[in-house]
Amino acid sequence: MDRISKSSQKTCLKKKIKVKLNFVGALPKKEDVVEVEEGTTYSQILEMIGINPETVVIVKDKLPVPTDEKAEEGEVKVIRVISGG
């Protein structure tokens, strides 16, 4: 029987976090809850649910958050950005 070291087991079992997304603006849903591995970025979450990260702003605790930042458990607003000329 093969033995797996404890350090190998820890890398295989990444912690999962829940992120609640509240959508504002012309987006297909009002809210969603996703469960992702710790270390996943907001950009990766948006892509998983079919939203282009360049078209929204993420707001957590009333402050904008870069989409390339690692997601934290909790609630965020996803606000559609509209631009034009």
PDB file of N, CA, C and O in Angstrom:
ATOM      1  N   MET A   1       0.840  -1.183   0.000  1.00  0.00           N
ATOM      2  CA  MET A   1       0.000   0.000   0.000  1.00  0.00           C
ATOM      3  C   MET A   1       0.883   1.243   0.000  1.00  0.00           C
ATOM      4  O   MET A   1       1.811   1.356   0.801  1.00  0.00           O
ATOM      5  N   ASP A   2       0.587   2.169  -0.900  1.00  0.00           N
ATOM      6  CA  ASP A   2       1.363   3.406  -0.982  1.00  0.00           C
ATOM      7  C   ASP A   2       1.010   4.327   0.168  1.00  0.00           C
ATOM      8  O   ASP A   2      -0.144   4.408   0.590  1.00  0.00           O
ATOM      9  N   ARG A   3       1.991   4.997   0.653  1.00  0.00           N
ATOM     10  CA  ARG A   3       1.752   5.983   1.709  1.00  0.00           C
ATOM     11  C   ARG A   3       1.938   7.373   1.126  1.00  0.00           C
ATOM     12  O   ARG A   3       2.876   7.628   0.372  1.00  0.00           O
ATOM     13  N   ILE A   4       1.044   8.248   1.484  1.00  0.00           N
ATOM     14  CA  ILE A   4       1.116   9.629   1.021  1.00  0.00           C
ATOM     15  C   ILE A   4       1.567  10.476   2.201  1.00  0.00           C
ATOM     16  O   ILE A   4       1.011  10.382   3.295  1.00  0.00           O
ATOM     17  N   SER A   5       2.587  11.309   1.969  1.00  0.00           N
ATOM     18  CA  SER A   5       3.076  12.149   3.062  1.00  0.00           C
ATOM     19  C   SER A   5       2.023  13.179   3.456  1.00  0.00           C
ATOM     20  O   SER A   5       1.158  13.531   2.654  1.00  0.00           O
ATOM     21  N   LYS A   6       2.102  13.655   4.688  1.00  0.00           N
ATOM     22  CA  LYS A   6       1.144  14.652   5.173  1.00  0.00           C
ATOM     23  C   LYS A   6       1.198  15.930   4.354  1.00  0.00           C
ATOM     24  O   LYS A   6       0.165  16.557   4.115  1.00  0.00           O
ATOM     25  N   SER A   7       2.391  16.326   3.919  1.00  0.00           N
ATOM     26  CA  SER A   7       2.495  17.549   3.119  1.00  0.00           C
ATOM     27  C   SER A   7       1.812  17.369   1.770  1.00  0.00           C
ATOM     28  O   SER A   7       1.223  18.318   1.252  1.00  0.00           O
ATOM     29  N   SER A   8       1.877  16.174   1.190  1.00  0.00           N
ATOM     30  CA  SER A   8       1.187  15.917  -0.073  1.00  0.00           C
ATOM     31  C   SER A   8      -0.320  15.954   0.112  1.00  0.00           C
ATOM     32  O   SER A   8      -1.042  16.455  -0.750  1.00  0.00           O
ATOM     33  N   GLN A   9      -0.797  15.428   1.231  1.00  0.00           N
ATOM     34  CA  GLN A   9      -2.222  15.443   1.510  1.00  0.00           C
ATOM     35  C   GLN A   9      -2.735  16.868   1.639  1.00  0.00           C
ATOM     36  O   GLN A   9      -3.824  17.180   1.156  1.00  0.00           O
ATOM     37  N   LYS A  10      -1.968  17.734   2.283  1.00  0.00           N
ATOM     38  CA  LYS A  10      -2.396  19.119   2.475  1.00  0.00           C
ATOM     39  C   LYS A  10      -2.520  19.850   1.149  1.00  0.00           C
ATOM     40  O   LYS A  10      -3.443  20.647   0.974  1.00  0.00           O
ATOM     41  N   THR A  11      -1.602  19.597   0.199  1.00  0.00           N
ATOM     42  CA  THR A  11      -1.699  20.281  -1.086  1.00  0.00           C
ATOM     43  C   THR A  11      -2.862  19.760  -1.909  1.00  0.00           C
ATOM     44  O   THR A  11      -3.415  20.498  -2.724  1.00  0.00           O
ATOM     45  N   CYS A  12      -3.243  18.515  -1.717  1.00  0.00           N
ATOM     46  CA  CYS A  12      -4.367  17.952  -2.454  1.00  0.00           C
ATOM     47  C   CYS A  12      -5.705  18.456  -1.916  1.00  0.00           C
ATOM     48  O   CYS A  12      -6.676  18.551  -2.667  1.00  0.00           O
ATOM     49  N   LEU A  13      -5.763  18.773  -0.644  1.00  0.00           N
ATOM     50  CA  LEU A  13      -7.018  19.167  -0.015  1.00  0.00           C
ATOM     51  C   LEU A  13      -7.022  20.654   0.294  1.00  0.00           C
ATOM     52  O   LEU A  13      -6.831  21.056   1.441  1.00  0.00           O
ATOM     53  N   LYS A  14      -7.240  21.470  -0.731  1.00  0.00           N
ATOM     54  CA  LYS A  14      -7.296  22.913  -0.523  1.00  0.00           C
ATOM     55  C   LYS A  14      -8.608  23.294   0.138  1.00  0.00           C
ATOM     56  O   LYS A  14      -9.650  22.690  -0.119  1.00  0.00           O
ATOM     57  N   LYS A  15      -8.541  24.293   0.983  1.00  0.00           N
ATOM     58  CA  LYS A  15      -9.733  24.762   1.673  1.00  0.00           C
ATOM     59  C   LYS A  15     -10.687  25.422   0.675  1.00  0.00           C
ATOM     60  O   LYS A  15     -10.256  26.123  -0.241  1.00  0.00           O
ATOM     61  N   LYS A  16     -11.975  25.191   0.865  1.00  0.00           N
ATOM     62  CA  LYS A  16     -13.004  25.818   0.036  1.00  0.00           C
ATOM     63  C   LYS A  16     -13.565  27.026   0.775  1.00  0.00           C
ATOM     64  O   LYS A  16     -13.697  27.014   1.999  1.00  0.00           O
ATOM     65  N   ILE A  17     -13.893  28.062   0.020  1.00  0.00           N
ATOM     66  CA  ILE A  17     -14.526  29.251   0.590  1.00  0.00           C
ATOM     67  C   ILE A  17     -15.807  29.545  -0.180  1.00  0.00           C
ATOM     68  O   ILE A  17     -15.931  29.192  -1.353  1.00  0.00           O
ATOM     69  N   LYS A  18     -16.762  30.196   0.490  1.00  0.00           N
ATOM     70  CA  LYS A  18     -18.009  30.604  -0.160  1.00  0.00           C
ATOM     71  C   LYS A  18     -17.986  32.112  -0.357  1.00  0.00           C
ATOM     72  O   LYS A  18     -17.683  32.874   0.561  1.00  0.00           O
ATOM     73  N   VAL A  19     -18.316  32.521  -1.577  1.00  0.00           N
ATOM     74  CA  VAL A  19     -18.366  33.936  -1.914  1.00  0.00           C
ATOM     75  C   VAL A  19     -19.771  34.237  -2.432  1.00  0.00           C
ATOM     76  O   VAL A  19     -20.238  33.618  -3.388  1.00  0.00           O
ATOM     77  N   LYS A  20     -20.441  35.202  -1.783  1.00  0.00           N
ATOM     78  CA  LYS A  20     -21.764  35.626  -2.240  1.00  0.00           C
ATOM     79  C   LYS A  20     -21.578  36.839  -3.139  1.00  0.00           C
ATOM     80  O   LYS A  20     -20.962  37.829  -2.744  1.00  0.00           O
ATOM     81  N   LEU A  21     -22.115  36.753  -4.351  1.00  0.00           N
ATOM     82  CA  LEU A  21     -22.009  37.826  -5.331  1.00  0.00           C
ATOM     83  C   LEU A  21     -23.373  38.498  -5.468  1.00  0.00           C
ATOM     84  O   LEU A  21     -24.363  37.845  -5.798  1.00  0.00           O
ATOM     85  N   ASN A  22     -23.419  39.799  -5.215  1.00  0.00           N
ATOM     86  CA  ASN A  22     -24.627  40.597  -5.429  1.00  0.00           C
ATOM     87  C   ASN A  22     -24.398  41.426  -6.679  1.00  0.00           C
ATOM     88  O   ASN A  22     -23.465  42.228  -6.732  1.00  0.00           O
ATOM     89  N   PHE A  23     -25.247  41.238  -7.693  1.00  0.00           N
ATOM     90  CA  PHE A  23     -25.051  41.893  -8.987  1.00  0.00           C
ATOM     91  C   PHE A  23     -25.850  43.190  -9.074  1.00  0.00           C
ATOM     92  O   PHE A  23     -27.020  43.239  -8.696  1.00  0.00           O
ATOM     93  N   VAL A  24     -25.199  44.242  -9.581  1.00  0.00           N
ATOM     94  CA  VAL A  24     -25.824  45.551  -9.746  1.00  0.00           C
ATOM     95  C   VAL A  24     -25.643  45.972 -11.203  1.00  0.00           C
ATOM     96  O   VAL A  24     -24.542  45.894 -11.748  1.00  0.00           O
ATOM     97  N   GLY A  25     -26.730  46.415 -11.824  1.00  0.00           N
ATOM     98  CA  GLY A  25     -26.651  46.846 -13.223  1.00  0.00           C
ATOM     99  C   GLY A  25     -27.217  45.784 -14.144  1.00  0.00           C
ATOM    100  O   GLY A  25     -27.914  44.868 -13.708  1.00  0.00           O
ATOM    101  N   ALA A  26     -26.910  45.920 -15.410  1.00  0.00           N
ATOM    102  CA  ALA A  26     -27.471  45.031 -16.440  1.00  0.00           C
ATOM    103  C   ALA A  26     -26.734  43.697 -16.459  1.00  0.00           C
ATOM    104  O   ALA A  26     -25.959  43.416 -17.372  1.00  0.00           O
ATOM    105  N   LEU A  27     -26.985  42.883 -15.444  1.00  0.00           N
ATOM    106  CA  LEU A  27     -26.387  41.556 -15.363  1.00  0.00           C
ATOM    107  C   LEU A  27     -27.508  40.519 -15.310  1.00  0.00           C
ATOM    108  O   LEU A  27     -28.620  40.835 -14.887  1.00  0.00           O
ATOM    109  N   PRO A  28     -27.229  39.287 -15.734  1.00  0.00           N
ATOM    110  CA  PRO A  28     -28.289  38.296 -15.875  1.00  0.00           C
ATOM    111  C   PRO A  28     -28.961  37.835 -14.576  1.00  0.00           C
ATOM    112  O   PRO A  28     -30.073  37.310 -14.628  1.00  0.00           O
ATOM    113  N   LYS A  29     -28.323  38.014 -13.417  1.00  0.00           N
ATOM    114  CA  LYS A  29     -28.906  37.565 -12.157  1.00  0.00           C
ATOM    115  C   LYS A  29     -28.816  38.664 -11.113  1.00  0.00           C
ATOM    116  O   LYS A  29     -28.116  39.659 -11.303  1.00  0.00           O
ATOM    117  N   LYS A  30     -29.523  38.481 -10.021  1.00  0.00           N
ATOM    118  CA  LYS A  30     -29.464  39.427  -8.891  1.00  0.00           C
ATOM    119  C   LYS A  30     -28.365  39.026  -7.909  1.00  0.00           C
ATOM    120  O   LYS A  30     -27.677  39.882  -7.353  1.00  0.00           O
ATOM    121  N   GLU A  31     -28.205  37.694  -7.696  1.00  0.00           N
ATOM    122  CA  GLU A  31     -27.165  37.216  -6.784  1.00  0.00           C
ATOM    123  C   GLU A  31     -26.813  35.772  -7.088  1.00  0.00           C
ATOM    124  O   GLU A  31     -27.548  35.057  -7.770  1.00  0.00           O
ATOM    125  N   ASP A  32     -25.666  35.364  -6.560  1.00  0.00           N
ATOM    126  CA  ASP A  32     -25.193  33.994  -6.733  1.00  0.00           C
ATOM    127  C   ASP A  32     -24.243  33.699  -5.575  1.00  0.00           C
ATOM    128  O   ASP A  32     -23.605  34.606  -5.041  1.00  0.00           O
ATOM    129  N   VAL A  33     -24.154  32.449  -5.199  1.00  0.00           N
ATOM    130  CA  VAL A  33     -23.180  32.015  -4.196  1.00  0.00           C
ATOM    131  C   VAL A  33     -22.334  30.939  -4.850  1.00  0.00           C
ATOM    132  O   VAL A  33     -22.855  29.961  -5.388  1.00  0.00           O
ATOM    133  N   VAL A  34     -21.022  31.130  -4.799  1.00  0.00           N
ATOM    134  CA  VAL A  34     -20.111  30.150  -5.382  1.00  0.00           C
ATOM    135  C   VAL A  34     -19.187  29.616  -4.297  1.00  0.00           C
ATOM    136  O   VAL A  34     -18.844  30.325  -3.351  1.00  0.00           O
ATOM    137  N   GLU A  35     -18.793  28.373  -4.446  1.00  0.00           N
ATOM    138  CA  GLU A  35     -17.821  27.762  -3.544  1.00  0.00           C
ATOM    139  C   GLU A  35     -16.597  27.450  -4.379  1.00  0.00           C
ATOM    140  O   GLU A  35     -16.675  26.702  -5.353  1.00  0.00           O
ATOM    141  N   VAL A  36     -15.462  28.027  -3.997  1.00  0.00           N
ATOM    142  CA  VAL A  36     -14.234  27.886  -4.776  1.00  0.00           C
ATOM    143  C   VAL A  36     -13.077  27.537  -3.849  1.00  0.00           C
ATOM    144  O   VAL A  36     -13.168  27.685  -2.630  1.00  0.00           O
ATOM    145  N   GLU A  37     -11.998  27.075  -4.446  1.00  0.00           N
ATOM    146  CA  GLU A  37     -10.802  26.788  -3.662  1.00  0.00           C
ATOM    147  C   GLU A  37     -10.157  28.092  -3.205  1.00  0.00           C
ATOM    148  O   GLU A  37     -10.152  29.089  -3.928  1.00  0.00           O
ATOM    149  N   GLU A  38      -9.619  28.063  -2.002  1.00  0.00           N
ATOM    150  CA  GLU A  38      -8.889  29.215  -1.483  1.00  0.00           C
ATOM    151  C   GLU A  38      -7.763  29.535  -2.468  1.00  0.00           C
ATOM    152  O   GLU A  38      -7.087  28.625  -2.949  1.00  0.00           O
ATOM    153  N   GLY A  39      -7.558  30.798  -2.765  1.00  0.00           N
ATOM    154  CA  GLY A  39      -6.532  31.204  -3.722  1.00  0.00           C
ATOM    155  C   GLY A  39      -7.095  31.567  -5.082  1.00  0.00           C
ATOM    156  O   GLY A  39      -6.380  32.108  -5.925  1.00  0.00           O
ATOM    157  N   THR A  40      -8.371  31.276  -5.308  1.00  0.00           N
ATOM    158  CA  THR A  40      -9.028  31.640  -6.560  1.00  0.00           C
ATOM    159  C   THR A  40      -9.212  33.154  -6.598  1.00  0.00           C
ATOM    160  O   THR A  40      -9.575  33.757  -5.588  1.00  0.00           O
ATOM    161  N   THR A  41      -8.967  33.770  -7.746  1.00  0.00           N
ATOM    162  CA  THR A  41      -9.131  35.214  -7.856  1.00  0.00           C
ATOM    163  C   THR A  41     -10.571  35.568  -8.221  1.00  0.00           C
ATOM    164  O   THR A  41     -11.329  34.727  -8.702  1.00  0.00           O
ATOM    165  N   TYR A  42     -10.929  36.819  -7.985  1.00  0.00           N
ATOM    166  CA  TYR A  42     -12.264  37.282  -8.382  1.00  0.00           C
ATOM    167  C   TYR A  42     -12.435  37.166  -9.896  1.00  0.00           C
ATOM    168  O   TYR A  42     -13.521  36.846 -10.378  1.00  0.00           O
ATOM    169  N   SER A  43     -11.381  37.423 -10.629  1.00  0.00           N
ATOM    170  CA  SER A  43     -11.425  37.305 -12.086  1.00  0.00           C
ATOM    171  C   SER A  43     -11.763  35.872 -12.509  1.00  0.00           C
ATOM    172  O   SER A  43     -12.564  35.669 -13.422  1.00  0.00           O
ATOM    173  N   GLN A  44     -11.168  34.898 -11.862  1.00  0.00           N
ATOM    174  CA  GLN A  44     -11.446  33.495 -12.170  1.00  0.00           C
ATOM    175  C   GLN A  44     -12.897  33.146 -11.855  1.00  0.00           C
ATOM    176  O   GLN A  44     -13.542  32.420 -12.611  1.00  0.00           O
ATOM    177  N   ILE A  45     -13.411  33.668 -10.734  1.00  0.00           N
ATOM    178  CA  ILE A  45     -14.809  33.423 -10.377  1.00  0.00           C
ATOM    179  C   ILE A  45     -15.737  34.002 -11.440  1.00  0.00           C
ATOM    180  O   ILE A  45     -16.676  33.342 -11.885  1.00  0.00           O
ATOM    181  N   LEU A  46     -15.463  35.244 -11.842  1.00  0.00           N
ATOM    182  CA  LEU A  46     -16.302  35.887 -12.856  1.00  0.00           C
ATOM    183  C   LEU A  46     -16.298  35.095 -14.157  1.00  0.00           C
ATOM    184  O   LEU A  46     -17.347  34.903 -14.772  1.00  0.00           O
ATOM    185  N   GLU A  47     -15.129  34.637 -14.577  1.00  0.00           N
ATOM    186  CA  GLU A  47     -15.038  33.853 -15.804  1.00  0.00           C
ATOM    187  C   GLU A  47     -15.803  32.535 -15.673  1.00  0.00           C
ATOM    188  O   GLU A  47     -16.420  32.081 -16.636  1.00  0.00           O
ATOM    189  N   MET A  48     -15.767  31.912 -14.478  1.00  0.00           N
ATOM    190  CA  MET A  48     -16.485  30.649 -14.254  1.00  0.00           C
ATOM    191  C   MET A  48     -17.990  30.825 -14.426  1.00  0.00           C
ATOM    192  O   MET A  48     -18.676  29.902 -14.864  1.00  0.00           O
ATOM    193  N   ILE A  49     -18.510  32.009 -14.082  1.00  0.00           N
ATOM    194  CA  ILE A  49     -19.956  32.228 -14.187  1.00  0.00           C
ATOM    195  C   ILE A  49     -20.332  33.002 -15.450  1.00  0.00           C
ATOM    196  O   ILE A  49     -21.477  33.427 -15.603  1.00  0.00           O
ATOM    197  N   GLY A  50     -19.366  33.184 -16.353  1.00  0.00           N
ATOM    198  CA  GLY A  50     -19.660  33.755 -17.666  1.00  0.00           C
ATOM    199  C   GLY A  50     -19.690  35.272 -17.740  1.00  0.00           C
ATOM    200  O   GLY A  50     -20.357  35.837 -18.608  1.00  0.00           O
ATOM    201  N   ILE A  51     -18.973  35.940 -16.838  1.00  0.00           N
ATOM    202  CA  ILE A  51     -18.911  37.409 -16.868  1.00  0.00           C
ATOM    203  C   ILE A  51     -17.486  37.843 -17.192  1.00  0.00           C
ATOM    204  O   ILE A  51     -16.533  37.390 -16.558  1.00  0.00           O
ATOM    205  N   ASN A  52     -17.347  38.721 -18.181  1.00  0.00           N
ATOM    206  CA  ASN A  52     -16.037  39.260 -18.541  1.00  0.00           C
ATOM    207  C   ASN A  52     -15.572  40.190 -17.419  1.00  0.00           C
ATOM    208  O   ASN A  52     -16.235  41.191 -17.146  1.00  0.00           O
ATOM    209  N   PRO A  53     -14.443  39.882 -16.759  1.00  0.00           N
ATOM    210  CA  PRO A  53     -13.961  40.695 -15.643  1.00  0.00           C
ATOM    211  C   PRO A  53     -13.683  42.162 -16.003  1.00  0.00           C
ATOM    212  O   PRO A  53     -13.654  43.023 -15.124  1.00  0.00           O
ATOM    213  N   GLU A  54     -13.481  42.440 -17.291  1.00  0.00           N
ATOM    214  CA  GLU A  54     -13.193  43.809 -17.713  1.00  0.00           C
ATOM    215  C   GLU A  54     -14.448  44.672 -17.781  1.00  0.00           C
ATOM    216  O   GLU A  54     -14.356  45.880 -18.003  1.00  0.00           O
ATOM    217  N   THR A  55     -15.622  44.064 -17.592  1.00  0.00           N
ATOM    218  CA  THR A  55     -16.878  44.814 -17.711  1.00  0.00           C
ATOM    219  C   THR A  55     -17.527  45.123 -16.369  1.00  0.00           C
ATOM    220  O   THR A  55     -18.624  45.680 -16.320  1.00  0.00           O
ATOM    221  N   VAL A  56     -16.839  44.757 -15.260  1.00  0.00           N
ATOM    222  CA  VAL A  56     -17.425  44.969 -13.935  1.00  0.00           C
ATOM    223  C   VAL A  56     -16.378  45.496 -12.951  1.00  0.00           C
ATOM    224  O   VAL A  56     -15.173  45.442 -13.196  1.00  0.00           O
ATOM    225  N   VAL A  57     -16.885  46.002 -11.837  1.00  0.00           N
ATOM    226  CA  VAL A  57     -16.048  46.395 -10.697  1.00  0.00           C
ATOM    227  C   VAL A  57     -16.515  45.564  -9.510  1.00  0.00           C
ATOM    228  O   VAL A  57     -17.715  45.413  -9.284  1.00  0.00           O
ATOM    229  N   ILE A  58     -15.572  45.030  -8.760  1.00  0.00           N
ATOM    230  CA  ILE A  58     -15.882  44.282  -7.541  1.00  0.00           C
ATOM    231  C   ILE A  58     -15.756  45.238  -6.361  1.00  0.00           C
ATOM    232  O   ILE A  58     -14.769  45.965  -6.249  1.00  0.00           O
ATOM    233  N   VAL A  59     -16.755  45.237  -5.481  1.00  0.00           N
ATOM    234  CA  VAL A  59     -16.733  46.096  -4.291  1.00  0.00           C
ATOM    235  C   VAL A  59     -16.932  45.217  -3.061  1.00  0.00           C
ATOM    236  O   VAL A  59     -17.891  44.450  -2.982  1.00  0.00           O
ATOM    237  N   LYS A  60     -16.019  45.337  -2.105  1.00  0.00           N
ATOM    238  CA  LYS A  60     -16.103  44.610  -0.836  1.00  0.00           C
ATOM    239  C   LYS A  60     -15.912  45.613   0.286  1.00  0.00           C
ATOM    240  O   LYS A  60     -14.954  46.386   0.282  1.00  0.00           O
ATOM    241  N   ASP A  61     -16.822  45.601   1.241  1.00  0.00           N
ATOM    242  CA  ASP A  61     -16.767  46.543   2.369  1.00  0.00           C
ATOM    243  C   ASP A  61     -16.693  47.995   1.892  1.00  0.00           C
ATOM    244  O   ASP A  61     -15.952  48.806   2.446  1.00  0.00           O
ATOM    245  N   LYS A  62     -17.471  48.304   0.857  1.00  0.00           N
ATOM    246  CA  LYS A  62     -17.594  49.653   0.273  1.00  0.00           C
ATOM    247  C   LYS A  62     -16.326  50.149  -0.426  1.00  0.00           C
ATOM    248  O   LYS A  62     -16.211  51.337  -0.728  1.00  0.00           O
ATOM    249  N   LEU A  63     -15.381  49.251  -0.684  1.00  0.00           N
ATOM    250  CA  LEU A  63     -14.147  49.629  -1.377  1.00  0.00           C
ATOM    251  C   LEU A  63     -13.959  48.772  -2.624  1.00  0.00           C
ATOM    252  O   LEU A  63     -14.226  47.571  -2.592  1.00  0.00           O
ATOM    253  N   PRO A  64     -13.495  49.385  -3.743  1.00  0.00           N
ATOM    254  CA  PRO A  64     -13.229  48.591  -4.940  1.00  0.00           C
ATOM    255  C   PRO A  64     -12.070  47.628  -4.709  1.00  0.00           C
ATOM    256  O   PRO A  64     -11.109  47.946  -4.008  1.00  0.00           O
ATOM    257  N   VAL A  65     -12.177  46.452  -5.309  1.00  0.00           N
ATOM    258  CA  VAL A  65     -11.159  45.415  -5.161  1.00  0.00           C
ATOM    259  C   VAL A  65     -10.680  45.017  -6.552  1.00  0.00           C
ATOM    260  O   VAL A  65     -11.509  44.779  -7.431  1.00  0.00           O
ATOM    261  N   PRO A  66      -9.364  44.937  -6.783  1.00  0.00           N
ATOM    262  CA  PRO A  66      -8.879  44.488  -8.096  1.00  0.00           C
ATOM    263  C   PRO A  66      -9.368  43.065  -8.387  1.00  0.00           C
ATOM    264  O   PRO A  66      -9.375  42.211  -7.501  1.00  0.00           O
ATOM    265  N   THR A  67      -9.773  42.821  -9.631  1.00  0.00           N
ATOM    266  CA  THR A  67     -10.301  41.492  -9.966  1.00  0.00           C
ATOM    267  C   THR A  67      -9.216  40.419  -9.907  1.00  0.00           C
ATOM    268  O   THR A  67      -9.533  39.233  -9.811  1.00  0.00           O
ATOM    269  N   ASP A  68      -7.940  40.813  -9.962  1.00  0.00           N
ATOM    270  CA  ASP A  68      -6.873  39.812  -9.874  1.00  0.00           C
ATOM    271  C   ASP A  68      -6.490  39.493  -8.428  1.00  0.00           C
ATOM    272  O   ASP A  68      -5.558  38.726  -8.187  1.00  0.00           O
ATOM    273  N   GLU A  69      -7.207  40.080  -7.467  1.00  0.00           N
ATOM    274  CA  GLU A  69      -6.959  39.787  -6.059  1.00  0.00           C
ATOM    275  C   GLU A  69      -7.605  38.451  -5.686  1.00  0.00           C
ATOM    276  O   GLU A  69      -8.641  38.076  -6.235  1.00  0.00           O
ATOM    277  N   LYS A  70      -6.983  37.745  -4.750  1.00  0.00           N
ATOM    278  CA  LYS A  70      -7.549  36.479  -4.289  1.00  0.00           C
ATOM    279  C   LYS A  70      -8.859  36.739  -3.574  1.00  0.00           C
ATOM    280  O   LYS A  70      -8.962  37.643  -2.745  1.00  0.00           O
ATOM    281  N   ALA A  71      -9.858  35.937  -3.904  1.00  0.00           N
ATOM    282  CA  ALA A  71     -11.181  36.083  -3.300  1.00  0.00           C
ATOM    283  C   ALA A  71     -11.124  35.718  -1.825  1.00  0.00           C
ATOM    284  O   ALA A  71     -10.366  34.842  -1.410  1.00  0.00           O
ATOM    285  N   GLU A  72     -11.948  36.415  -1.043  1.00  0.00           N
ATOM    286  CA  GLU A  72     -12.079  36.126   0.380  1.00  0.00           C
ATOM    287  C   GLU A  72     -13.506  35.685   0.640  1.00  0.00           C
ATOM    288  O   GLU A  72     -14.435  36.101  -0.053  1.00  0.00           O
ATOM    289  N   GLU A  73     -13.669  34.840   1.641  1.00  0.00           N
ATOM    290  CA  GLU A  73     -15.014  34.397   1.994  1.00  0.00           C
ATOM    291  C   GLU A  73     -15.843  35.601   2.411  1.00  0.00           C
ATOM    292  O   GLU A  73     -15.349  36.501   3.091  1.00  0.00           O
ATOM    293  N   GLY A  74     -17.084  35.613   2.009  1.00  0.00           N
ATOM    294  CA  GLY A  74     -17.971  36.709   2.362  1.00  0.00           C
ATOM    295  C   GLY A  74     -18.758  37.196   1.165  1.00  0.00           C
ATOM    296  O   GLY A  74     -18.981  36.468   0.197  1.00  0.00           O
ATOM    297  N   GLU A  75     -19.175  38.455   1.260  1.00  0.00           N
ATOM    298  CA  GLU A  75     -20.087  39.038   0.277  1.00  0.00           C
ATOM    299  C   GLU A  75     -19.401  40.170  -0.483  1.00  0.00           C
ATOM    300  O   GLU A  75     -18.681  40.979   0.104  1.00  0.00           O
ATOM    301  N   VAL A  76     -19.631  40.217  -1.792  1.00  0.00           N
ATOM    302  CA  VAL A  76     -19.129  41.302  -2.626  1.00  0.00           C
ATOM    303  C   VAL A  76     -20.227  41.768  -3.573  1.00  0.00           C
ATOM    304  O   VAL A  76     -21.155  41.019  -3.881  1.00  0.00           O
ATOM    305  N   LYS A  77     -20.113  43.011  -4.029  1.00  0.00           N
ATOM    306  CA  LYS A  77     -21.000  43.529  -5.076  1.00  0.00           C
ATOM    307  C   LYS A  77     -20.237  43.451  -6.388  1.00  0.00           C
ATOM    308  O   LYS A  77     -19.040  43.731  -6.451  1.00  0.00           O
ATOM    309  N   VAL A  78     -20.960  43.061  -7.436  1.00  0.00           N
ATOM    310  CA  VAL A  78     -20.419  43.043  -8.798  1.00  0.00           C
ATOM    311  C   VAL A  78     -21.205  44.079  -9.556  1.00  0.00           C
ATOM    312  O   VAL A  78     -22.389  43.889  -9.834  1.00  0.00           O
ATOM    313  N   ILE A  79     -20.541  45.196  -9.899  1.00  0.00           N
ATOM    314  CA  ILE A  79     -21.221  46.319 -10.528  1.00  0.00           C
ATOM    315  C   ILE A  79     -20.807  46.413 -12.001  1.00  0.00           C
ATOM    316  O   ILE A  79     -19.621  46.501 -12.320  1.00  0.00           O
ATOM    317  N   ARG A  80     -21.797  46.392 -12.883  1.00  0.00           N
ATOM    318  CA  ARG A  80     -21.555  46.517 -14.318  1.00  0.00           C
ATOM    319  C   ARG A  80     -21.068  47.921 -14.633  1.00  0.00           C
ATOM    320  O   ARG A  80     -21.661  48.908 -14.197  1.00  0.00           O
ATOM    321  N   VAL A  81     -19.981  48.002 -15.394  1.00  0.00           N
ATOM    322  CA  VAL A  81     -19.425  49.283 -15.800  1.00  0.00           C
ATOM    323  C   VAL A  81     -19.824  49.523 -17.249  1.00  0.00           C
ATOM    324  O   VAL A  81     -19.637  48.667 -18.113  1.00  0.00           O
ATOM    325  N   ILE A  82     -20.376  50.704 -17.493  1.00  0.00           N
ATOM    326  CA  ILE A  82     -20.789  51.064 -18.854  1.00  0.00           C
ATOM    327  C   ILE A  82     -19.942  52.246 -19.291  1.00  0.00           C
ATOM    328  O   ILE A  82     -19.846  53.254 -18.591  1.00  0.00           O
ATOM    329  N   SER A  83     -19.337  52.109 -20.446  1.00  0.00           N
ATOM    330  CA  SER A  83     -18.527  53.216 -20.966  1.00  0.00           C
ATOM    331  C   SER A  83     -18.860  53.432 -22.425  1.00  0.00           C
ATOM    332  O   SER A  83     -19.393  52.550 -23.097  1.00  0.00           O
ATOM    333  N   GLY A  84     -18.549  54.576 -22.887  1.00  0.00           N
ATOM    334  CA  GLY A  84     -18.830  54.893 -24.285  1.00  0.00           C
ATOM    335  C   GLY A  84     -18.241  56.220 -24.660  1.00  0.00           C
ATOM    336  O   GLY A  84     -17.578  56.869 -23.851  1.00  0.00           O
ATOM    337  N   GLY A  85     -18.474  56.616 -25.857  1.00  0.00           N
ATOM    338  CA  GLY A  85     -17.870  57.870 -26.297  1.00  0.00           C
ATOM    339  C   GLY A  85     -18.812  58.751 -27.022  1.00  0.00           C
ATOM    340  O   GLY A  85     -18.433  59.842 -27.449  1.00  0.00           O
TER     341      GLY A  85
END
